[in-house]
Amino acid sequence: MAKPARPAGGGGAGGEGLGRSRGGFTSKLHLSADGRCHPLSLVVTGGQRADCTQFQAVLAKIRVPRVGSGRPRTKPDSPAADKGYSNGPCREYLRRRSIRHTIPEKTDSQAARLRKGSRGGRPPGFDEGRYKKRNTVERAINRLKQSRAVATRYDERGYVFLGTATTAALLIWLRG
């Protein structure tokens, strides 16, 4: 007899996108959004998971269809993220895929780099004008949470909640 497929995360509460955080037993919705606050990709995890751990998964799910024929675009032009994504693995992933980014450097990372002197390397490039537009992701989350089912998570199963969030994202796209 074949074993039933287990959800990503190994089953249990973690596999259902539930986990302990400051707010109690919650889930977290990681997403990317375009310049018009339309969600491009969604990932659900437990509430205790750090944002930077899902960075690659969120970017890997981006699929923007081309006008006419051709493969969908999977590489964003220039993502803007907050200091929570300012770590080595995130920056290395973007560098490996040749994606220009706007992520501010953490204060402790900057101090460590300066302490090393010439061995610390150059500071990462940062465009303040581009960073001011980073709030599009926050606005996209607020638009998703206009749906009560997304804001309160009534769904017990992780895949059902992801479907609910995807439906809310679809409605955002259809409304324009």
C-alpha positions as a Python dict, from the first residue, in 0.01 Angstrom:
ca = {
    (1, 'M'): (0, 0, 0),
    (2, 'A'): (138, 343, -98),
    (3, 'K'): (201, 604, 166),
    (4, 'P'): (-15, 915, 141),
    (5, 'A'): (170, 1226, 24),
    (6, 'R'): (264, 1456, 308),
    (7, 'P'): (248, 1831, 271),
    (8, 'A'): (565, 2037, 229),
    (9, 'G'): (733, 2095, 563),
    (10, 'G'): (694, 1738, 685),
    (11, 'G'): (331, 1748, 793),
    (12, 'G'): (200, 1856, 1128),
    (13, 'A'): (150, 2222, 1213),
    (14, 'G'): (463, 2330, 1019),
    (15, 'G'): (339, 2161, 704),
    (16, 'E'): (7, 2341, 738),
    (17, 'G'): (172, 2683, 754),
    (18, 'L'): (110, 2728, 1126),
    (19, 'G'): (363, 2816, 1393),
    (20, 'R'): (424, 3005, 1715),
    (21, 'S'): (506, 3373, 1700),
    (22, 'R'): (452, 3679, 1920),
    (23, 'G'): (86, 3686, 1816),
    (24, 'G'): (25, 3322, 1910),
    (25, 'F'): (-39, 3032, 1672),
    (26, 'T'): (-26, 3206, 1332),
    (27, 'S'): (81, 3178, 971),
    (28, 'K'): (281, 3413, 753),
    (29, 'L'): (217, 3503, 390),
    (30, 'H'): (535, 3579, 192),
    (31, 'L'): (480, 3747, -144),
    (32, 'S'): (625, 3951, -425),
    (33, 'A'): (431, 4226, -599),
    (34, 'D'): (468, 4437, -910),
    (35, 'G'): (471, 4818, -916),
    (36, 'R'): (90, 4834, -919),
    (37, 'C'): (58, 4629, -595),
    (38, 'H'): (-56, 4315, -778),
    (39, 'P'): (72, 3995, -613),
    (40, 'L'): (304, 3790, -836),
    (41, 'S'): (384, 3494, -610),
    (42, 'L'): (266, 3363, -273),
    (43, 'V'): (422, 3129, -15),
    (44, 'V'): (259, 3032, 319),
    (45, 'T'): (474, 2937, 621),
    (46, 'G'): (441, 2921, 996),
    (47, 'G'): (437, 3250, 1185),
    (48, 'Q'): (782, 3198, 1338),
    (49, 'R'): (967, 3163, 1005),
    (50, 'A'): (1199, 3449, 913),
    (51, 'D'): (1124, 3632, 589),
    (52, 'C'): (1473, 3583, 446),
    (53, 'T'): (1438, 3202, 453),
    (54, 'Q'): (1159, 3222, 193),
    (55, 'F'): (1326, 3477, -36),
    (56, 'Q'): (1440, 3228, -299),
    (57, 'A'): (1109, 3036, -292),
    (58, 'V'): (910, 3356, -350),
    (59, 'L'): (1131, 3470, -639),
    (60, 'A'): (1130, 3120, -792),
    (61, 'K'): (748, 3125, -815),
    (62, 'I'): (732, 3446, -1020),
    (63, 'R'): (584, 3380, -1366),
    (64, 'V'): (482, 3677, -1579),
    (65, 'P'): (337, 3576, -1919),
    (66, 'R'): (473, 3749, -2226),
    (67, 'V'): (253, 3918, -2481),
    (68, 'G'): (230, 3673, -2770),
    (69, 'S'): (433, 3354, -2759),
    (70, 'G'): (734, 3267, -2550),
    (71, 'R'): (826, 3147, -2205),
    (72, 'P'): (701, 3352, -1911),
    (73, 'R'): (942, 3593, -1742),
    (74, 'T'): (1086, 3455, -1421),
    (75, 'K'): (1347, 3721, -1344),
    (76, 'P'): (1235, 4047, -1179),
    (77, 'D'): (1385, 4372, -1306),
    (78, 'S'): (1500, 4518, -976),
    (79, 'P'): (1353, 4389, -650),
    (80, 'A'): (1343, 4625, -352),
    (81, 'A'): (1341, 4464, -7),
    (82, 'D'): (1384, 4575, 353),
    (83, 'K'): (1678, 4506, 588),
    (84, 'G'): (1535, 4165, 678),
    (85, 'Y'): (1668, 4039, 342),
    (86, 'S'): (2012, 4196, 383),
    (87, 'N'): (2211, 3879, 437),
    (88, 'G'): (2472, 3687, 242),
    (89, 'P'): (2254, 3410, 95),
    (90, 'C'): (1992, 3655, -41),
    (91, 'R'): (2253, 3883, -195),
    (92, 'E'): (2447, 3585, -336),
    (93, 'Y'): (2130, 3443, -494),
    (94, 'L'): (2057, 3776, -664),
    (95, 'R'): (2419, 3814, -776),
    (96, 'R'): (2420, 3459, -920),
    (97, 'R'): (2107, 3536, -1124),
    (98, 'S'): (2244, 3879, -1231),
    (99, 'I'): (1952, 4066, -1072),
    (100, 'R'): (2012, 4424, -964),
    (101, 'H'): (1852, 4491, -628),
    (102, 'T'): (1782, 4762, -374),
    (103, 'I'): (1835, 4623, -25),
    (104, 'P'): (1974, 4847, 251),
    (105, 'E'): (2271, 4721, 448),
    (106, 'K'): (2216, 4637, 815),
    (107, 'T'): (2398, 4861, 1061),
    (108, 'D'): (2589, 4572, 1222),
    (109, 'S'): (2693, 4439, 879),
    (110, 'Q'): (2814, 4784, 781),
    (111, 'A'): (3015, 4814, 1105),
    (112, 'A'): (3172, 4470, 1050),
    (113, 'R'): (3264, 4559, 692),
    (114, 'L'): (3423, 4887, 800),
    (115, 'R'): (3609, 4713, 1085),
    (116, 'K'): (3774, 4479, 833),
    (117, 'G'): (3910, 4774, 639),
    (118, 'S'): (4014, 4699, 281),
    (119, 'R'): (3936, 4328, 334),
    (120, 'G'): (3572, 4418, 407),
    (121, 'G'): (3494, 4488, 44),
    (122, 'R'): (3281, 4756, -113),
    (123, 'P'): (2944, 4855, 23),
    (124, 'P'): (2651, 4715, -174),
    (125, 'G'): (2489, 4954, -419),
    (126, 'F'): (2179, 5130, -291),
    (127, 'D'): (1933, 5351, -478),
    (128, 'E'): (1727, 5562, -234),
    (129, 'G'): (1476, 5666, -503),
    (130, 'R'): (1404, 5303, -589),
    (131, 'Y'): (1384, 5206, -221),
    (132, 'K'): (1103, 5458, -162),
    (133, 'K'): (884, 5240, -387),
    (134, 'R'): (936, 4933, -165),
    (135, 'N'): (605, 4997, 8),
    (136, 'T'): (424, 4840, -290),
    (137, 'V'): (463, 4499, -119),
    (138, 'E'): (313, 4634, 204),
    (139, 'R'): (23, 4783, 9),
    (140, 'A'): (-26, 4451, -174),
    (141, 'I'): (-48, 4270, 161),
    (142, 'N'): (-304, 4526, 280),
    (143, 'R'): (-510, 4471, -36),
    (144, 'L'): (-500, 4094, 21),
    (145, 'K'): (-612, 4138, 379),
    (146, 'Q'): (-921, 4326, 263),
    (147, 'S'): (-1051, 3973, 224),
    (148, 'R'): (-1159, 3864, 573),
    (149, 'A'): (-1070, 3500, 505),
    (150, 'V'): (-708, 3598, 432),
    (151, 'A'): (-682, 3839, 726),
    (152, 'T'): (-810, 3593, 986),
    (153, 'R'): (-718, 3255, 832),
    (154, 'Y'): (-1026, 3046, 899),
    (155, 'D'): (-883, 2757, 694),
    (156, 'E'): (-728, 2472, 889),
    (157, 'R'): (-526, 2328, 600),
    (158, 'G'): (-228, 2513, 454),
    (159, 'Y'): (-311, 2438, 92),
    (160, 'V'): (-668, 2564, 141),
    (161, 'F'): (-538, 2889, 292),
    (162, 'L'): (-297, 2927, -1),
    (163, 'G'): (-593, 2877, -236),
    (164, 'T'): (-789, 3143, -46),
    (165, 'A'): (-499, 3388, -71),
    (166, 'T'): (-456, 3306, -441),
    (167, 'T'): (-826, 3374, -501),
    (168, 'A'): (-794, 3710, -325),
    (169, 'A'): (-487, 3787, -542),
    (170, 'L'): (-682, 3692, -853),
    (171, 'L'): (-959, 3933, -755),
    (172, 'I'): (-699, 4209, -714),
    (173, 'W'): (-572, 4137, -1066),
    (174, 'L'): (-923, 4136, -1213),
    (175, 'R'): (-1018, 4465, -1049),
    (176, 'G'): (-710, 4628, -1201),
}
